[in-house]
Amino acid sequence: MTSIQFEDTAVRVPLPGRGRREILAPTTLHLTEHRVAVIGANGSGKSTLARTVNGLVRPSSGRVTVDGKDVVRDGAAVRRMVGFCFTDPAAQLVMPTCVEDIELSLRRTMKDSSARRERALAVLAANGLEQHAHDSVHSLSGGQRQLLALAGVLALEPRVVVADEPTTLLDRANTRRVADALLGLEQQLVLVTHDLDLAARCDRVLVVDSARVVHDGTPEESIAHYVRLADAVTPG
Amino acid sequence: MAGLHQPGDTVLHRLSVGAKVLGLAALSLSIVVARDVRAAVVFLLLTLLLAALARVPLRSVWRAARGVLLIAVVASAFQWWWYGAEKAVETFLDLLSLGLAALSLTATTAVNDMVDALSRWARPLRFVGVDPDRVALTVALTVGALPGTIAIARETRDAARARGLDRNPRAYLSPFVIRIVARAHESGDALHARGIGD
């Protein structure tokens, strides 16, 4: 498995006229498990933690490395290794049709357009979307869009997939479809989620609260810790 | 006029992107320059023939025509008022023809082929420090962003209506601009995450 290392990584953002606010407190972690879930309340810092893994958010201090490559210094190399799935796939899908969007992902690595088309169609077929190849991305259901966004990420054969609340906007059936696709990946998965059933299917679960990783352990322990935290805020 | 690419093997599909873009430019120029209602009818028939030749589905033709219809009706109404009925009909037919001509291009050309062609054409700009791939991608993204922008416009309008503020332009325009900027940021992040532009 890939090795993701956080070394005293902190993220601070400037506040107008009021100094800086810490949105991720200094964090040291070594993630080598196949599936790692990150759970926590809204605004706790889960997404910030996940976004540092491929350099979408740059650490203010400390560093993050993926298989030894620094996400800031070796940004392009890290982005080739780390694919990212967003909560709202609509922001991620930028081409008019499904096959064209996958082809966009492949532009960097495949210069020949017919080979690119062939590979894009194969990627769609592998993700059960071949019948939608020439459909508008806007005509797909939410679940299909998220699967297409995932297919666009997988087309580049990353070693790690980071998914930031990929099922938040989906109904139950589509949640199951997307979850099965993500949890069935051979790649290392870092999954930010509010869905505790999904977190329970991972190998390691981090609990983030007030910009800190407050618990790190097995799914059972971490979920129990998170539930206690949530109950303390809204008892009963 | 950002119609969807319809894969196929027609003459138009087989033509190079350059030939199609030049053809579209020449046809559009002719439509605009020819100031005669009979010429407008001929151009409309010609563009319908092109759409048929490209085997563009009727549904797409109707969608493209519907998209341009509102603009055509408004523009023609002004023409009628200022110059009379003949000019209004000519303007109406010309706008429909331009829409259909653009549809025939987009329906027979994959966006990525267009990006490849634009990138080739922009190569000389390298000498002045411009990245041709980035220029081509920007054009493609601008076209690709249109349906999403329209969807956001509709959602924002519906949200204003739901709050009973449909007659207040600020209730519509402010959230619309904010959402467009937010979407641009999200898309930028997504492109960055996909390594596009690295």
Interface residues (C-beta under 8 A of the other chain):
Chain A: N54 L56 G75 A76 R79 R80 G83 F84 F86 D88 A90 A91 Q92 V94 M95 P96 T97 E100 E103 L104 S105 R107 R108 S113 R116 R117 H134 D135 S136 H138 G152 V153 L156
Chain B: A2 L4 H5 Q6 P7 A110 V111 N112 D113 V115 D116 A140 L141 V143 G144 A145 P147 G148 A151 R183 E186 S187 D189 A190 L191 H192 A193 R194 G195 I196 D198
